[in-house]
Amino acid sequence: MRRFAVLLAVLLSVAGGCATDAYPPLRILVPSNAGGGYDVTARIAAELLDSEGIVDHPEVFNVAGGGGAVGLTRMVQESGNSDLLMLMGLGVVAASITGNSPARVTRVVPIARLITEPEVVLVRAASPYRTLDELVADWRLRGAGLRIGGGSIPGGTDNLMLLQLARAAGIPATDVGYVPHEGGGQLLPALLDGSIDAAVSGPREVLEQVRSGQLRVLATSGTQRLSSVDAPTLREAGYDVAFTNWRGVVAPPGIPQATRQRFVALFTNLHSSPGWQQQLAENGWQDAFLTGTEFGDFLTDQDAAVRRELQELGLA
């Protein structure tokens, strides 16, 4: 009887191992350089997928270029690839439009929207600008000579937020001296060494430097203040702007329905894990979990809405 129990345990162990090994290793493409918001979110998600026992050792890799359009093109070309996902957001939608890319977000398979977060307007600690009003006053004097950087291409997330702020402040779009960077990893050094006067970024990308006193946040773009930074919202500062970015996960076209359901289940489990809930609180992310058809409808709406706005601004 004991020998039978041991044999049964071995057989169950082998069967369990085979079931796990039947899935190929999971790879997550980040359509930007290391250090940016997509990269940070993807690596936190991958680490938790592993530590929470959901996926063994998922790989994160970067395919930068075109504000995310290069990564999106790669995803569309990987049709049927059942071991590949991409972390994306509003910036990739905008990049596919401004770059007139044939690879649109409506061509990939929606898996899950994960978070939304506001933007922050910030300067280095040695900057003469102590408030957003002081920055805007100098902006009106200097026009495009005031260099404000962002971690996205022209027409991307950071540029869109800055253009909305300019409109609310009565500053013409032609006076927006936007300096694009390929992700937060390039933006931070430019702000710290004085190559630019101010920056627009996601809060998670600059939180360490803000807490250490290297950078100062002048305002945030959400409807409510962030607990992680001591700064007013744009509306509290007198500028009628509320702007949030979002991030989610998509898969290549042509994958089997069973694979899509498996991916949705993976991120549903991630979303409900204590580790993910802790990351939401620590990073100032708002929970925006949405899967399947509802996320697909959201992507379609985003593609149309961003296209209209970029056309109005003369960027598409």
Residue frames relative to the residue before (quaternion, step in Angstrom):
aa qw qx qy qz dx dy dz
M 1.0000 0.0000 0.0000 0.0000 0.00 0.00 0.00
R 0.6608 0.5015 -0.3119 0.4633 3.55 0.98 -0.87
R 0.6327 0.5272 -0.3353 0.4574 3.59 1.04 -0.85
F 0.6378 0.5287 -0.3312 0.4517 3.60 1.01 -0.77
A 0.6497 0.5195 -0.3157 0.4564 3.58 0.99 -0.84
V 0.6475 0.5108 -0.3169 0.4684 3.57 1.01 -0.82
L 0.6545 0.5125 -0.3100 0.4614 3.56 0.96 -0.92
L 0.6454 0.5226 -0.3189 0.4568 3.57 0.97 -0.86
A 0.6402 0.5253 -0.3223 0.4586 3.59 1.00 -0.81
V 0.6455 0.5161 -0.3148 0.4668 3.58 1.00 -0.85
L 0.6653 0.5085 -0.3088 0.4511 3.57 0.91 -0.93
L 0.6502 0.5058 -0.3150 0.4713 3.58 1.00 -0.82
S 0.6340 0.5338 -0.3275 0.4537 3.57 1.02 -0.77
V 0.6620 0.4953 -0.3023 0.4744 3.56 0.96 -0.89
A 0.6489 0.5204 -0.3172 0.4556 3.55 0.97 -0.90
G 0.6519 0.5136 -0.3106 0.4634 3.55 0.99 -0.85
G 0.6460 0.5191 -0.3171 0.4612 3.55 1.00 -0.81
C 0.6534 0.5124 -0.3200 0.4561 3.56 0.97 -0.83
A 0.6359 0.5314 -0.3381 0.4461 3.57 1.00 -0.80
T 0.6632 0.4962 -0.3048 0.4700 3.58 0.99 -0.82
D 0.7012 0.4886 -0.2690 0.4441 3.54 0.90 -1.00
A 0.5296 0.6449 -0.4140 0.3637 3.60 1.20 -0.34
Y 0.6668 0.4647 -0.3014 0.4987 3.59 1.17 -0.47
P 0.4343 -0.6831 0.5099 0.2911 3.62 -0.92 0.81
P 0.6393 -0.5101 0.3852 0.4275 3.61 -1.20 0.35
L 0.3913 -0.7252 0.5207 0.2231 3.57 -1.00 0.84
R 0.0917 -0.7824 0.6156 0.0226 3.56 -0.93 0.98
I 0.1544 -0.7872 0.5939 0.0619 3.58 -0.96 0.91
L 0.2544 -0.7771 0.5648 0.1108 3.55 -0.59 1.21
V 0.1563 -0.7527 0.6345 0.0803 3.55 -1.02 0.91
P 0.2823 -0.8165 0.4801 0.1521 3.63 -0.46 1.16
S 0.6779 0.3962 -0.3029 0.5402 3.60 1.02 0.84
N 0.6538 -0.4936 0.3886 0.4217 3.54 -1.31 0.07
A 0.6519 -0.4966 0.3991 0.4112 3.55 -1.32 0.24
G 0.7466 0.4248 -0.3027 0.4130 3.54 -1.16 0.66
G 0.6168 0.5528 -0.3487 0.4385 3.58 1.23 -0.28
G 0.7451 -0.4289 0.2829 0.4252 3.55 -1.33 0.07
Y 0.6373 0.5123 -0.3334 0.4693 3.57 0.99 -0.81
D 0.6678 0.5222 -0.2950 0.4409 3.54 0.91 -0.98
V 0.6628 0.5051 -0.3027 0.4626 3.59 0.88 -0.96
T 0.6744 0.4975 -0.2994 0.4561 3.58 0.88 -0.95
A 0.6638 0.5135 -0.3075 0.4485 3.58 0.92 -0.92
R 0.6964 0.4738 -0.2882 0.4555 3.59 0.90 -0.87
I 0.6125 0.5157 -0.3512 0.4853 3.59 1.07 -0.59
A 0.6577 0.5055 -0.3088 0.4653 3.59 0.94 -0.89
A 0.6638 0.5099 -0.3088 0.4517 3.60 0.91 -0.90
E 0.6497 0.5201 -0.3147 0.4564 3.56 0.95 -0.87
L 0.6907 0.4658 -0.2791 0.4776 3.58 0.97 -0.83
L 0.5855 0.5596 -0.3737 0.4521 3.61 1.05 -0.64
D 0.6793 0.4722 -0.2722 0.4914 3.54 1.08 -0.80
S 0.7315 0.4517 -0.2589 0.4403 3.59 0.68 -1.09
E 0.6819 0.4617 -0.2902 0.4874 3.59 1.15 -0.55
G 0.5098 -0.6877 0.3942 0.3344 3.58 1.30 0.09
I 0.4323 0.7120 -0.4502 0.3216 3.59 1.20 0.48
V 0.7753 -0.0138 0.0483 0.6296 3.59 1.00 -0.92
D 0.3930 -0.7191 0.5203 0.2402 3.57 -0.95 0.86
H 0.8798 -0.1549 0.0854 0.4413 3.54 -0.87 1.11
P 0.0470 0.7977 -0.5986 0.0565 3.64 0.51 1.06
E 0.3586 -0.7434 0.5344 0.1822 3.57 -1.07 0.82
V 0.1586 -0.7612 0.6224 0.0896 3.57 -1.00 0.88
F 0.0652 0.7965 -0.5980 0.0615 3.59 -0.86 0.94
N 0.4028 -0.7436 0.5005 0.1851 3.56 -1.17 0.69
V 0.0010 -0.7430 0.6693 -0.0013 3.54 -1.10 0.85
A 0.0553 -0.8464 0.5295 -0.0120 3.57 0.17 1.32
G 0.4806 0.6755 -0.4978 0.2549 3.52 -1.34 0.30
G 0.8588 0.1315 -0.1023 0.4845 3.52 -1.06 0.83
G 0.6064 -0.5872 0.3541 0.4026 3.58 1.13 0.56
G 0.7457 -0.3399 0.1984 0.5376 3.57 1.25 0.40
A 0.5231 0.6641 -0.4037 0.3497 3.58 1.23 -0.35
V 0.6164 0.5430 -0.3485 0.4514 3.60 1.09 -0.68
G 0.6610 0.4987 -0.3018 0.4726 3.58 0.96 -0.85
L 0.6419 0.5214 -0.3193 0.4628 3.57 1.00 -0.82
T 0.6297 0.5257 -0.3251 0.4706 3.58 1.02 -0.80
R 0.6238 0.5372 -0.3256 0.4651 3.57 1.01 -0.84
M 0.6582 0.5145 -0.3169 0.4490 3.60 0.92 -0.87
V 0.6583 0.5050 -0.3113 0.4635 3.58 0.92 -0.88
Q 0.6752 0.4975 -0.2879 0.4623 3.59 1.03 -0.79
E 0.6542 0.5108 -0.3018 0.4690 3.60 1.25 -0.45
S 0.1145 0.8427 -0.5188 0.0873 3.59 1.10 0.65
G 0.8179 0.2357 -0.1970 0.4865 3.55 -0.89 1.02
N 0.5051 0.6503 -0.4269 0.3739 3.60 1.25 -0.10
S 0.1853 -0.8442 0.4997 0.0571 3.57 -0.39 1.25
D 0.6865 0.4376 -0.3162 0.4870 3.61 1.20 0.26
L 0.6379 0.5326 -0.3035 0.4661 3.57 1.27 0.34
L 0.0100 -0.7634 0.6458 -0.0082 3.55 -1.08 0.89
M 0.1933 -0.7600 0.6007 0.1557 3.59 -1.26 0.24
L 0.3196 -0.6981 0.6103 0.1949 3.54 -1.09 0.84
M 0.0978 0.8132 -0.5624 0.1139 3.61 -0.65 1.04
G 0.0799 -0.7946 0.5991 0.0584 3.52 -1.35 -0.01
L 0.8225 -0.2473 0.1860 0.4772 3.53 -1.31 -0.37
G 0.6372 0.5610 -0.3331 0.4102 3.59 0.98 -0.82
V 0.6435 0.5113 -0.3282 0.4656 3.59 1.02 -0.71
V 0.5970 0.5466 -0.3541 0.4684 3.58 1.08 -0.71
A 0.6875 0.4811 -0.2810 0.4657 3.58 0.84 -0.99
A 0.6617 0.5231 -0.3148 0.4351 3.59 0.92 -0.90
S 0.6449 0.5201 -0.3310 0.4518 3.58 1.00 -0.74
I 0.6710 0.4876 -0.2870 0.4793 3.58 1.17 -0.58
T 0.6962 0.4615 -0.2871 0.4688 3.60 0.81 -0.96
G 0.7039 0.4397 -0.2600 0.4935 3.57 1.12 -0.63
N 0.3613 -0.7568 0.4695 0.2762 3.57 1.34 0.03
S 0.2246 0.8122 -0.5040 0.1894 3.55 1.04 0.85
P 0.4433 -0.6758 0.5097 0.2949 3.61 -1.00 0.71
A 0.6257 0.5196 -0.3271 0.4812 3.58 1.28 -0.37
R 0.0037 -0.8231 0.5657 -0.0504 3.56 -0.05 1.31
V 0.6227 -0.5735 0.3795 0.3731 3.57 -1.18 0.52
T 0.5893 0.5731 -0.3724 0.4308 3.59 1.20 -0.32
R 0.6327 0.5446 -0.3336 0.4379 3.61 1.25 -0.12
V 0.6527 0.4887 -0.3311 0.4749 3.61 1.18 -0.29
V 0.5267 -0.6356 0.4655 0.3193 3.58 -1.28 0.26
P 0.3427 -0.7548 0.5168 0.2140 3.62 -0.56 1.07
I 0.1657 -0.7813 0.5961 0.0828 3.57 -0.96 0.92
A 0.7763 -0.2716 0.2069 0.5299 3.60 0.52 -1.10
R 0.2755 -0.6705 0.6564 0.2091 3.54 -1.14 0.73
L 0.2685 -0.8141 0.5037 0.1072 3.56 -0.81 1.04
I 0.8384 -0.0436 0.1172 0.5306 3.58 0.58 -1.16
T 0.1448 -0.6951 0.6727 0.2084 3.47 -1.44 0.03
E 0.0114 0.7853 -0.6189 -0.0124 3.55 -1.22 0.44
P 0.4844 -0.6494 0.4933 0.3167 3.58 -1.14 0.57
E 0.4682 -0.6092 0.5423 0.3401 3.53 -1.36 -0.03
V 0.2349 -0.7379 0.6040 0.1885 3.56 -1.31 0.22
V 0.2710 -0.6978 0.6359 0.1877 3.54 -1.23 0.64
L 0.0918 0.8360 -0.5285 0.1157 3.58 -0.55 1.09
V 0.1939 -0.7436 0.6321 0.0994 3.51 -1.38 0.44
R 0.5661 -0.5619 0.4493 0.4024 3.58 -1.23 0.22
A 0.6939 -0.5167 0.3116 0.3930 3.56 -1.21 0.53
A 0.7059 0.4706 -0.2635 0.4591 3.60 1.04 -0.77
S 0.4294 0.7200 -0.4556 0.2995 3.61 1.26 -0.01
P 0.4844 -0.6632 0.4803 0.3081 3.60 -1.09 0.63
Y 0.6033 0.5724 -0.3584 0.4243 3.60 1.24 -0.33
R 0.1387 -0.8069 0.5725 0.0438 3.56 -0.58 1.21
T 0.7813 0.1737 -0.0934 0.5922 3.58 1.19 -0.50
L 0.6318 -0.5229 0.4020 0.4071 3.55 -1.26 0.28
D 0.6039 0.5619 -0.3616 0.4346 3.61 1.02 -0.69
E 0.6451 0.5145 -0.3225 0.4638 3.60 0.99 -0.78
L 0.6410 0.5085 -0.3227 0.4759 3.58 1.01 -0.79
V 0.6788 0.4923 -0.2937 0.4588 3.59 0.86 -0.95
A 0.6216 0.5407 -0.3492 0.4464 3.62 0.99 -0.76
D 0.6823 0.4600 -0.2872 0.4903 3.59 0.93 -0.85
W 0.5890 0.5716 -0.3514 0.4505 3.58 1.14 -0.69
R 0.6534 0.5087 -0.3196 0.4607 3.60 0.95 -0.82
L 0.6682 0.4942 -0.2954 0.4711 3.60 1.08 -0.69
R 0.7861 0.3709 -0.1651 0.4661 3.55 0.84 -1.03
G 0.2860 -0.7774 0.5139 0.2232 3.58 1.19 -0.41
A 0.8355 -0.1454 0.1347 0.5124 3.54 -0.98 -0.92
G 0.5118 0.6411 -0.4158 0.3926 3.59 1.28 -0.08
L 0.5945 0.5003 -0.3660 0.5121 3.58 1.27 -0.27
R 0.2298 -0.8135 0.5264 0.0916 3.54 -0.49 1.24
I 0.0085 0.7926 -0.6069 0.0577 3.56 -0.53 1.23
G 0.2169 -0.8248 0.5156 0.0825 3.54 -0.51 1.20
G 0.0699 -0.7669 0.6348 0.0622 3.52 -1.35 0.30
G 0.4981 -0.6704 0.4705 0.2848 3.54 -1.26 0.38
S 0.6635 0.4389 -0.3209 0.5139 3.58 1.13 0.57
I 0.6175 -0.5532 0.4135 0.3765 3.54 -1.28 0.40
P 0.6718 -0.4407 0.3666 0.4691 3.62 -1.24 0.14
G 0.7720 0.2710 -0.2382 0.5233 3.54 -0.77 1.08
G 0.5549 0.6158 -0.3870 0.4039 3.57 1.29 -0.11
T 0.8089 -0.3306 0.1895 0.4478 3.54 -1.36 0.01
D 0.7116 0.4577 -0.2725 0.4581 3.58 0.71 -1.07
N 0.6451 0.5174 -0.3139 0.4664 3.57 1.03 -0.79
L 0.6310 0.5364 -0.3304 0.4527 3.59 1.00 -0.79
M 0.6624 0.4992 -0.3098 0.4648 3.57 0.92 -0.91
L 0.6555 0.5170 -0.3079 0.4563 3.58 0.96 -0.89
L 0.6461 0.5131 -0.3191 0.4663 3.59 0.99 -0.78
Q 0.6399 0.5085 -0.3269 0.4744 3.59 1.05 -0.70
L 0.6303 0.5165 -0.3258 0.4793 3.58 1.06 -0.74
A 0.6395 0.5237 -0.3255 0.4591 3.59 0.95 -0.85
R 0.6502 0.5175 -0.3169 0.4572 3.58 0.94 -0.87
A 0.6704 0.4944 -0.2941 0.4685 3.58 0.98 -0.86
A 0.7041 0.4464 -0.2567 0.4890 3.58 1.15 -0.62
G 0.4999 -0.6730 0.4119 0.3570 3.59 1.29 -0.01
I 0.4763 0.6490 -0.4455 0.3918 3.58 1.17 0.56
P 0.4592 -0.6962 0.4694 0.2901 3.64 -0.73 0.99
A 0.6008 -0.5765 0.4170 0.3644 3.57 -1.14 0.65
T 0.6200 0.5551 -0.3403 0.4379 3.60 1.13 -0.61
D 0.6802 0.4645 -0.2827 0.4916 3.60 1.25 -0.33
V 0.4982 0.6174 -0.4432 0.4173 3.58 1.25 0.39
G 0.1436 -0.8130 0.5622 0.0485 3.56 -0.33 1.28
Y 0.0314 0.8441 -0.5315 0.0638 3.54 0.58 1.20
V 0.1433 -0.7775 0.6099 0.0541 3.56 -0.93 1.00
P 0.2245 -0.8227 0.5066 0.1269 3.62 -0.25 1.21
H 0.0749 -0.7560 0.6486 0.0471 3.54 -1.27 0.60
E 0.4665 -0.6696 0.5008 0.2884 3.56 -1.15 0.58
G 0.8381 -0.1136 0.0152 0.5333 3.55 0.30 1.31
G 0.6761 -0.5268 0.3552 0.3732 3.52 -1.33 0.39
G 0.5676 0.6130 -0.3808 0.3961 3.57 1.17 -0.49
Q 0.6991 0.4059 -0.2554 0.5304 3.60 1.17 -0.55
L 0.6226 0.5783 -0.3400 0.4028 3.58 1.07 -0.71
L 0.6530 0.5594 -0.3264 0.3925 3.60 0.82 -0.95
P 0.6804 0.4740 -0.3203 0.4580 3.66 0.73 -0.87
A 0.6362 0.5375 -0.3282 0.4456 3.59 1.03 -0.79
L 0.6707 0.4797 -0.2972 0.4815 3.59 1.01 -0.76
L 0.6869 0.5003 -0.2869 0.4422 3.57 0.90 -0.90
D 0.7418 0.3949 -0.2441 0.4839 3.62 1.00 -0.69
G 0.5764 -0.6413 0.3563 0.3599 3.60 1.27 0.19
S 0.3784 0.7289 -0.4942 0.2850 3.61 1.20 0.27
I 0.7584 0.1695 -0.1167 0.6184 3.57 1.25 -0.49
D 0.5365 -0.6626 0.4354 0.2892 3.58 -1.19 0.55
A 0.7835 -0.0289 0.0657 0.6172 3.57 1.11 -0.71
A 0.1916 -0.7882 0.5743 0.1105 3.56 -1.25 0.15
V 0.2317 -0.6977 0.6547 0.1757 3.49 -1.41 0.36
S 0.1200 0.8064 -0.5603 0.1464 3.57 -0.77 1.04
G 0.5456 -0.5282 0.5069 0.4079 3.51 -1.37 0.01
P 0.5638 -0.6480 0.3844 0.3385 3.63 -0.92 0.80
R 0.6315 0.5579 -0.3507 0.4085 3.61 0.96 -0.77
E 0.6460 0.5540 -0.3156 0.4196 3.57 1.07 -0.73
V 0.7839 0.3040 -0.1469 0.5210 3.61 1.15 -0.55
L 0.3803 0.7787 -0.4508 0.2139 3.57 1.30 -0.07
E 0.6430 0.5331 -0.3294 0.4404 3.60 0.93 -0.82
Q 0.6950 0.4662 -0.2729 0.4746 3.58 0.92 -0.92
V 0.6074 0.5300 -0.3543 0.4741 3.60 1.13 -0.57
R 0.6852 0.4909 -0.2843 0.4568 3.58 0.87 -0.94
S 0.6849 0.4761 -0.2837 0.4730 3.59 1.10 -0.66
G 0.5379 -0.6543 0.3845 0.3669 3.59 1.29 -0.15
Q 0.4728 0.6803 -0.4439 0.3414 3.61 1.22 0.15
L 0.7831 0.1986 -0.0863 0.5830 3.55 1.15 -0.68
R 0.2173 -0.7621 0.5997 0.1114 3.54 -1.25 0.58
V 0.2866 -0.7532 0.5710 0.1567 3.58 -0.82 1.02
L 0.2756 -0.7795 0.5463 0.1340 3.56 -0.81 1.08
A 0.7883 -0.1261 0.1027 0.5934 3.59 1.10 -0.66
T 0.2600 -0.7254 0.6105 0.1829 3.52 -1.34 0.38
S 0.4684 -0.7449 0.4216 0.2192 3.56 -1.08 0.69
G 0.5270 0.6516 -0.4153 0.3540 3.62 1.21 0.01
T 0.6414 -0.5211 0.3953 0.4009 3.54 -1.32 -0.06
Q 0.7621 0.2242 -0.1419 0.5906 3.57 1.27 -0.36
R 0.5969 -0.5656 0.4285 0.3745 3.55 -1.22 0.51
L 0.4273 -0.6602 0.5528 0.2757 3.53 -1.28 0.49
S 0.4544 -0.6880 0.4922 0.2792 3.57 -0.94 0.83
S 0.6596 0.5532 -0.3010 0.4103 3.59 1.17 -0.56
V 0.7781 0.2186 -0.1425 0.5714 3.63 1.22 -0.31
D 0.3792 -0.7174 0.5414 0.2201 3.56 -1.12 0.70
A 0.4464 0.6598 -0.4801 0.3673 3.56 0.13 1.32
P 0.5020 -0.6522 0.4709 0.3177 3.60 -1.11 0.63
T 0.5321 -0.5525 0.5065 0.3937 3.53 -1.32 0.15
L 0.6582 -0.4863 0.3794 0.4318 3.58 -1.24 0.25
R 0.6558 0.5098 -0.3186 0.4566 3.57 0.97 -0.79
E 0.6348 0.5123 -0.3286 0.4760 3.58 1.02 -0.74
A 0.6800 0.4810 -0.2810 0.4767 3.57 1.12 -0.67
G 0.6308 -0.5814 0.3168 0.4046 3.58 1.29 0.01
Y 0.6427 0.4891 -0.3239 0.4928 3.60 1.23 0.26
D 0.3425 -0.7933 0.4742 0.1688 3.57 -0.46 1.24
V 0.3817 0.6843 -0.5166 0.3450 3.54 0.35 1.32
A 0.0438 0.7423 -0.6682 0.0248 3.55 -1.05 0.89
F 0.0870 0.8158 -0.5501 0.1558 3.55 -0.43 1.25
T 0.0304 0.7928 -0.6084 0.0198 3.59 -0.91 0.90
N 0.3411 -0.6918 0.6023 0.2056 3.51 -1.25 0.62
W 0.1551 -0.7721 0.6032 0.1266 3.59 -1.23 0.25
R 0.1376 -0.7722 0.6134 0.0922 3.55 -1.28 0.41
G 0.0736 0.7977 -0.5932 0.0802 3.52 -1.07 0.80
V 0.4658 -0.6718 0.5197 0.2482 3.53 -1.37 0.00
V 0.0352 -0.7830 0.6210 -0.0038 3.56 -1.00 0.93
A 0.2984 -0.7351 0.5841 0.1715 3.55 -1.31 0.40
P 0.6355 -0.5262 0.3832 0.4152 3.61 -1.21 0.28
P 0.5642 -0.5706 0.4495 0.3925 3.60 -1.16 0.38
G 0.7756 0.4141 -0.2500 0.4054 3.55 -1.27 0.28
I 0.4737 0.6578 -0.4718 0.3469 3.60 1.16 0.20
P 0.5818 -0.5841 0.4139 0.3860 3.63 -1.09 0.54
Q 0.6184 -0.5576 0.4050 0.3777 3.55 -1.19 0.57
A 0.6235 0.5473 -0.3405 0.4425 3.58 1.05 -0.73
T 0.6386 0.5137 -0.3239 0.4726 3.59 1.05 -0.73
R 0.6295 0.5279 -0.3300 0.4649 3.57 0.98 -0.83
Q 0.6668 0.4965 -0.3032 0.4658 3.59 0.91 -0.89
R 0.6233 0.5305 -0.3398 0.4633 3.57 1.05 -0.74
F 0.6579 0.5079 -0.3140 0.4590 3.60 0.90 -0.89
V 0.6399 0.5147 -0.3270 0.4676 3.58 0.96 -0.85
A 0.6502 0.5185 -0.3138 0.4582 3.60 0.97 -0.83
L 0.6171 0.5538 -0.3456 0.4393 3.59 1.02 -0.80
F 0.7528 0.3968 -0.2247 0.4746 3.57 0.81 -1.00
T 0.5442 0.5593 -0.4045 0.4770 3.57 1.24 -0.26
N 0.6533 0.4942 -0.3039 0.4864 3.57 1.01 -0.81
L 0.6248 0.5284 -0.3375 0.4654 3.58 1.01 -0.78
H 0.6630 0.5350 -0.3025 0.4275 3.56 0.87 -0.99
S 0.7302 0.4247 -0.2371 0.4798 3.60 0.99 -0.80
S 0.5196 0.6593 -0.4153 0.3505 3.62 1.23 -0.12
P 0.5780 -0.5937 0.4284 0.3604 3.63 -1.08 0.63
G 0.6277 0.5616 -0.3379 0.4199 3.57 1.03 -0.75
W 0.6663 0.4887 -0.3036 0.4744 3.58 0.98 -0.82
Q 0.6361 0.5226 -0.3326 0.4601 3.57 0.96 -0.80
Q 0.6325 0.5198 -0.3266 0.4723 3.58 1.06 -0.70
Q 0.6484 0.5156 -0.3166 0.4620 3.59 1.01 -0.79
L 0.5904 0.5617 -0.3670 0.4487 3.59 1.04 -0.68
A 0.6987 0.4710 -0.2718 0.4648 3.56 0.86 -0.98
E 0.6973 0.4978 -0.2853 0.4296 3.59 0.84 -0.95
N 0.7626 0.3948 -0.1968 0.4730 3.59 1.02 -0.77
G 0.4736 -0.6847 0.4407 0.3357 3.58 1.25 -0.03
W 0.4011 0.7067 -0.4809 0.3293 3.57 1.16 0.57
Q 0.3091 -0.7196 0.5859 0.2083 3.55 -1.12 0.69
D 0.4738 -0.6697 0.4948 0.2866 3.56 -0.91 0.95
A 0.0690 0.8037 -0.5850 0.0844 3.59 -0.72 1.09
F 0.1557 0.8534 -0.4876 0.0986 3.54 1.14 0.70
L 0.1360 0.7565 -0.6181 0.1651 3.52 -0.87 1.11
T 0.0724 -0.8307 0.5519 0.0084 3.61 -0.80 0.93
G 0.8473 0.3059 -0.1600 0.4037 3.47 -1.47 0.02
T 0.8585 -0.0817 0.0815 0.4996 3.53 -1.03 -0.91
E 0.6387 0.5285 -0.3380 0.4455 3.59 0.99 -0.77
F 0.6488 0.4854 -0.3178 0.4924 3.59 1.00 -0.75
G 0.6216 0.5414 -0.3378 0.4542 3.60 1.05 -0.71
D 0.6429 0.5037 -0.3160 0.4827 3.58 1.00 -0.81
F 0.6247 0.5404 -0.3281 0.4582 3.56 1.05 -0.80
L 0.6553 0.5101 -0.3119 0.4616 3.61 0.93 -0.88
T 0.6408 0.5188 -0.3227 0.4649 3.58 0.98 -0.82
D 0.6582 0.5000 -0.3006 0.4759 3.59 0.95 -0.88
Q 0.6447 0.5238 -0.3201 0.4555 3.59 0.97 -0.84
D 0.6358 0.5370 -0.3264 0.4482 3.57 0.94 -0.89
A 0.6955 0.4634 -0.2739 0.4759 3.58 0.92 -0.90
A 0.6871 0.4961 -0.2928 0.4427 3.61 0.88 -0.93
V 0.6681 0.4832 -0.3054 0.4764 3.60 0.92 -0.86
R 0.6101 0.5491 -0.3498 0.4516 3.58 1.03 -0.73
R 0.6577 0.5051 -0.3129 0.4630 3.60 0.92 -0.90
E 0.6809 0.4930 -0.3052 0.4475 3.59 0.85 -0.93
L 0.6608 0.5022 -0.3122 0.4622 3.59 0.93 -0.85
Q 0.6287 0.5237 -0.3341 0.4678 3.59 1.05 -0.68
E 0.6392 0.5221 -0.3185 0.4663 3.57 1.02 -0.82
L 0.7136 0.4353 -0.2440 0.4917 3.58 1.06 -0.74
G 0.4889 -0.6857 0.4158 0.3434 3.59 1.29 -0.03
L 0.5315 0.6441 -0.3953 0.3826 3.57 1.20 0.46
A 0.7507 0.2623 -0.1870 0.5767 3.59 1.27 0.06
